[in-house]
Amino acid sequence: MFWDRFREDRLAMWSLIFIGLLILVAVFAPLIVSALGAPDPDARDTDALDPLFATPTGPSSEHWFGIDQLGRDVFSRTIYGARVSLIVAFAATLLATIFGVIAGLLAGYYRGWTDTLISRFVDVLLAIPYLLLATGLAAACTLAQTNGGGSGCLGGLVKPGLGVVIFVIAFTSWTYMARIVRGQVLSLREKEFIEASRSMGASDMRIVFRELLPNLTAPIIVYASILIPQVILYEAALSFLGIGVTNQPSWGQMIADATPVFADAWWYMLFPGIALVLTVLAFNFVGDAMQDALNPRKRRS
């Protein structure tokens, strides 16, 4: 029933195909770049710069998307940028979903001081602007790496780069999932099948993970699918601010680097910007279609 309802949305189906192709591009980025004869994303072709002013030059037969200020190929960097966006999106969403589901289950089922403790901690995190909090955490981890000789955060568990970005985004994104799950559990724990499980002597952990969790699959999947495009924009924003992924090509970093030279090198911002917009839109369309497909009482007008 889910699949029949989902494929009624043609836009979502095309978006799903686009996401599948994007994943293939990210996985096989080195092969694609090599097969198309494009240079390495970090290779600098200074001869391709403007001979008079040493400024970036636009799209050409050798550099399809033009080059940046350092002579690096924008096409290759855009292709490799998909890797960073998807790795961060899936990893951070997975961690945020796991933390949020566990916190929501515990708060909604046990209530009392457990619910109070988790809910107040969530309120504190939500009271702080997420981008400000993420900026502070990322900067702190980077500073710890610099001053600690490679220690990073959490005793070296989180390193600057992808590790910091994934950790920061997951830490600031699990709160909404926790609230959604908590609300659902508060309703489900009073149902007859939960009372039947208690009367048969089922333990709390069995009730939580064998009875409640399977009934939360739909809202968890829907919110996780909606969270993915938010995480992609989140990573782009951090990279744009210079505290995200800096040692690998990133769409956000490319847009930030292109800002000062946009008037003379529009292509440097245009192509990673288009890739970012299309990716976010595709995940949003898929998430909306999944929400409709998993909710039989809601029909798209």
PECORHU-V880846 format. One record per residue. RES is the residue in three letters. SS is DSSP state (hx for helix, st for strand, lp for the rest). NEAR is the number of other ideal C-beta (glycine too) atoms within 10 Angstrom. D_FIRST is the distance of its C-alpha to the first C-alpha in Angstrom with 1 decimal. Layout:
RES & SS & NEAR & D_FIRST
RES & SS & NEAR & D_FIRST
This chain:
MET & lp & 8 & 0.0
PHE & hx & 12 & 3.8
TRP & hx & 8 & 5.5
ASP & hx & 8 & 5.1
ARG & hx & 17 & 6.2
PHE & hx & 17 & 8.5
ARG & lp & 13 & 10.2
GLU & lp & 14 & 11.1
ASP & lp & 19 & 13.6
ARG & hx & 9 & 16.3
LEU & hx & 13 & 18.5
ALA & hx & 21 & 16.1
MET & hx & 15 & 15.6
TRP & hx & 13 & 19.4
SER & hx & 22 & 19.9
LEU & hx & 19 & 17.9
ILE & hx & 11 & 20.1
PHE & hx & 17 & 23.1
ILE & hx & 18 & 22.4
GLY & hx & 11 & 22.1
LEU & hx & 11 & 25.4
LEU & hx & 18 & 27.0
ILE & hx & 14 & 26.3
LEU & hx & 12 & 28.0
VAL & hx & 19 & 30.8
ALA & hx & 18 & 31.3
VAL & hx & 13 & 31.4
PHE & lp & 13 & 33.7
ALA & hx & 19 & 35.7
PRO & hx & 14 & 39.1
LEU & hx & 10 & 38.4
ILE & hx & 16 & 37.2
VAL & hx & 20 & 40.2
SER & hx & 13 & 42.6
ALA & hx & 9 & 41.2
LEU & lp & 11 & 41.6
GLY & lp & 8 & 45.1
ALA & lp & 20 & 44.6
PRO & lp & 19 & 46.8
ASP & lp & 14 & 45.8
PRO & lp & 20 & 44.4
ASP & lp & 14 & 47.4
ALA & lp & 12 & 50.0
ARG & lp & 15 & 52.5
ASP & lp & 15 & 53.8
THR & hx & 9 & 56.7
ASP & hx & 7 & 58.1
ALA & hx & 18 & 55.2
LEU & lp & 18 & 56.1
ASP & lp & 11 & 58.2
PRO & lp & 9 & 61.7
LEU & lp & 6 & 63.5
PHE & lp & 8 & 61.5
ALA & lp & 10 & 59.2
THR & lp & 13 & 56.1
PRO & lp & 24 & 52.7
THR & lp & 17 & 52.2
GLY & lp & 14 & 49.3
PRO & lp & 15 & 47.0
SER & lp & 11 & 48.9
SER & lp & 5 & 48.6
GLU & lp & 13 & 49.2
HIS & lp & 23 & 47.0
TRP & lp & 17 & 44.1
PHE & lp & 21 & 43.2
GLY & lp & 20 & 46.8
ILE & st & 30 & 48.3
ASP & lp & 21 & 48.9
GLN & lp & 16 & 52.1
LEU & lp & 13 & 52.7
GLY & lp & 18 & 52.0
ARG & lp & 23 & 48.6
ASP & st & 25 & 46.0
VAL & hx & 29 & 43.3
PHE & hx & 20 & 40.9
SER & hx & 26 & 41.1
ARG & hx & 27 & 40.8
THR & hx & 24 & 37.7
ILE & hx & 23 & 36.0
TYR & hx & 22 & 37.1
GLY & hx & 30 & 36.1
ALA & hx & 23 & 32.4
ARG & hx & 20 & 33.0
VAL & hx & 25 & 34.3
SER & hx & 27 & 31.6
LEU & hx & 20 & 28.7
ILE & hx & 17 & 30.5
VAL & hx & 26 & 31.3
ALA & hx & 24 & 27.9
PHE & hx & 15 & 26.0
ALA & hx & 18 & 28.8
ALA & hx & 28 & 29.6
THR & hx & 26 & 26.0
LEU & hx & 15 & 25.6
LEU & hx & 17 & 28.8
ALA & hx & 26 & 28.2
THR & hx & 20 & 24.9
ILE & hx & 13 & 26.5
PHE & hx & 17 & 29.5
GLY & hx & 26 & 27.7
VAL & hx & 23 & 25.3
ILE & hx & 18 & 28.3
ALA & hx & 23 & 30.5
GLY & hx & 30 & 28.0
LEU & hx & 21 & 27.4
LEU & hx & 20 & 31.1
ALA & hx & 25 & 32.0
GLY & hx & 26 & 29.6
TYR & hx & 20 & 30.2
TYR & hx & 15 & 33.9
ARG & lp & 15 & 34.9
GLY & hx & 8 & 38.7
TRP & hx & 8 & 40.5
THR & hx & 14 & 37.6
ASP & hx & 17 & 35.5
THR & hx & 11 & 38.6
LEU & hx & 13 & 39.5
ILE & hx & 21 & 36.1
SER & hx & 18 & 35.5
ARG & hx & 10 & 39.0
PHE & hx & 14 & 38.6
VAL & hx & 20 & 35.4
ASP & hx & 11 & 37.4
VAL & hx & 10 & 40.2
LEU & hx & 16 & 38.0
LEU & hx & 13 & 36.3
ALA & hx & 8 & 39.8
ILE & lp & 12 & 40.9
PRO & lp & 10 & 39.7
TYR & hx & 18 & 37.3
LEU & hx & 13 & 38.9
LEU & hx & 10 & 42.4
LEU & hx & 15 & 41.4
ALA & hx & 26 & 39.8
THR & hx & 18 & 42.9
GLY & hx & 13 & 45.2
LEU & hx & 19 & 43.3
ALA & hx & 23 & 43.2
ALA & hx & 16 & 46.8
ALA & hx & 13 & 47.8
CYS & hx & 24 & 46.2
THR & hx & 19 & 47.8
LEU & hx & 12 & 51.1
ALA & hx & 20 & 50.9
GLN & hx & 20 & 50.4
THR & hx & 12 & 53.4
ASN & hx & 8 & 55.7
GLY & lp & 11 & 54.7
GLY & lp & 7 & 55.1
GLY & lp & 10 & 51.5
SER & lp & 16 & 50.4
GLY & lp & 20 & 47.5
CYS & st & 22 & 45.6
LEU & lp & 12 & 44.8
GLY & lp & 7 & 47.6
GLY & lp & 12 & 46.7
LEU & lp & 10 & 43.0
VAL & st & 23 & 42.0
LYS & lp & 18 & 43.8
PRO & lp & 23 & 44.1
GLY & lp & 18 & 41.8
LEU & hx & 21 & 38.2
GLY & hx & 18 & 38.7
VAL & hx & 26 & 40.0
VAL & hx & 30 & 37.3
ILE & hx & 24 & 34.4
PHE & hx & 23 & 36.2
VAL & hx & 28 & 37.1
ILE & hx & 29 & 33.7
ALA & hx & 21 & 32.0
PHE & hx & 19 & 34.7
THR & hx & 21 & 34.4
SER & hx & 23 & 30.5
TRP & hx & 25 & 29.4
THR & hx & 22 & 30.7
TYR & hx & 17 & 27.8
MET & hx & 24 & 25.3
ALA & hx & 25 & 27.7
ARG & hx & 20 & 27.9
ILE & hx & 18 & 24.1
VAL & hx & 26 & 23.8
ARG & hx & 23 & 27.0
GLY & hx & 14 & 25.8
GLN & hx & 19 & 22.6
VAL & hx & 26 & 24.7
LEU & hx & 15 & 27.4
SER & hx & 10 & 25.0
LEU & hx & 17 & 23.3
ARG & lp & 19 & 26.7
GLU & lp & 9 & 27.8
LYS & lp & 13 & 24.9
GLU & hx & 7 & 25.9
PHE & hx & 12 & 24.2
ILE & hx & 19 & 26.3
GLU & hx & 11 & 29.4
ALA & hx & 11 & 28.7
SER & hx & 17 & 28.6
ARG & hx & 14 & 31.8
SER & hx & 8 & 33.5
MET & lp & 8 & 32.8
GLY & lp & 7 & 34.6
ALA & lp & 15 & 31.7
SER & lp & 11 & 33.1
ASP & hx & 11 & 32.1
MET & hx & 9 & 30.7
ARG & hx & 13 & 28.5
ILE & hx & 17 & 27.2
VAL & hx & 20 & 26.6
PHE & hx & 13 & 24.9
ARG & hx & 12 & 23.4
GLU & hx & 18 & 22.4
LEU & hx & 23 & 22.1
LEU & hx & 17 & 20.9
PRO & hx & 8 & 17.6
ASN & hx & 15 & 16.7
LEU & hx & 18 & 17.6
THR & hx & 10 & 15.2
ALA & hx & 15 & 13.1
PRO & hx & 19 & 16.4
ILE & hx & 18 & 18.1
ILE & hx & 16 & 15.8
VAL & hx & 19 & 15.8
TYR & hx & 20 & 19.6
ALA & hx & 19 & 20.3
SER & hx & 19 & 18.7
ILE & hx & 18 & 20.9
LEU & hx & 25 & 23.8
ILE & hx & 24 & 24.1
PRO & hx & 21 & 25.5
GLN & hx & 21 & 27.7
VAL & hx & 24 & 29.1
ILE & hx & 24 & 29.8
LEU & hx & 16 & 31.8
TYR & hx & 24 & 33.4
GLU & hx & 30 & 34.6
ALA & hx & 28 & 35.9
ALA & hx & 18 & 37.8
LEU & hx & 24 & 39.4
SER & hx & 27 & 40.4
PHE & hx & 18 & 41.7
LEU & lp & 16 & 43.9
GLY & lp & 15 & 45.2
ILE & lp & 21 & 43.9
GLY & lp & 29 & 40.8
VAL & lp & 27 & 40.7
THR & lp & 13 & 44.1
ASN & lp & 10 & 44.7
GLN & lp & 18 & 41.9
PRO & lp & 23 & 40.7
SER & lp & 30 & 38.4
TRP & hx & 28 & 37.2
GLY & hx & 26 & 38.5
GLN & hx & 25 & 41.8
MET & hx & 25 & 42.2
ILE & hx & 21 & 41.7
ALA & hx & 18 & 44.2
ASP & hx & 22 & 46.7
ALA & hx & 22 & 46.3
THR & hx & 10 & 47.1
PRO & lp & 10 & 50.9
VAL & lp & 15 & 51.0
PHE & lp & 13 & 48.4
ALA & lp & 6 & 51.0
ASP & lp & 13 & 52.3
ALA & lp & 21 & 49.3
TRP & hx & 14 & 46.3
TRP & hx & 21 & 44.3
TYR & hx & 27 & 44.4
MET & hx & 18 & 42.2
LEU & hx & 17 & 40.2
PHE & hx & 22 & 38.4
PRO & hx & 27 & 37.2
GLY & hx & 16 & 36.4
ILE & hx & 12 & 34.2
ALA & hx & 19 & 32.4
LEU & hx & 24 & 31.9
VAL & hx & 12 & 30.6
LEU & hx & 14 & 28.1
THR & hx & 25 & 26.8
VAL & hx & 19 & 26.4
LEU & hx & 14 & 24.8
ALA & hx & 23 & 22.2
PHE & hx & 24 & 21.2
ASN & hx & 17 & 21.1
PHE & hx & 20 & 18.9
VAL & hx & 24 & 16.4
GLY & hx & 22 & 16.7
ASP & hx & 18 & 16.4
ALA & hx & 23 & 13.1
MET & hx & 22 & 11.7
GLN & hx & 17 & 13.2
ASP & hx & 18 & 11.6
ALA & hx & 22 & 8.0
LEU & lp & 18 & 8.8
ASN & lp & 13 & 10.7
PRO & lp & 10 & 9.3
ARG & lp & 4 & 13.0
LYS & lp & 10 & 13.8
ARG & lp & 9 & 13.6
ARG & lp & 10 & 15.6
SER & lp & 3 & 18.8
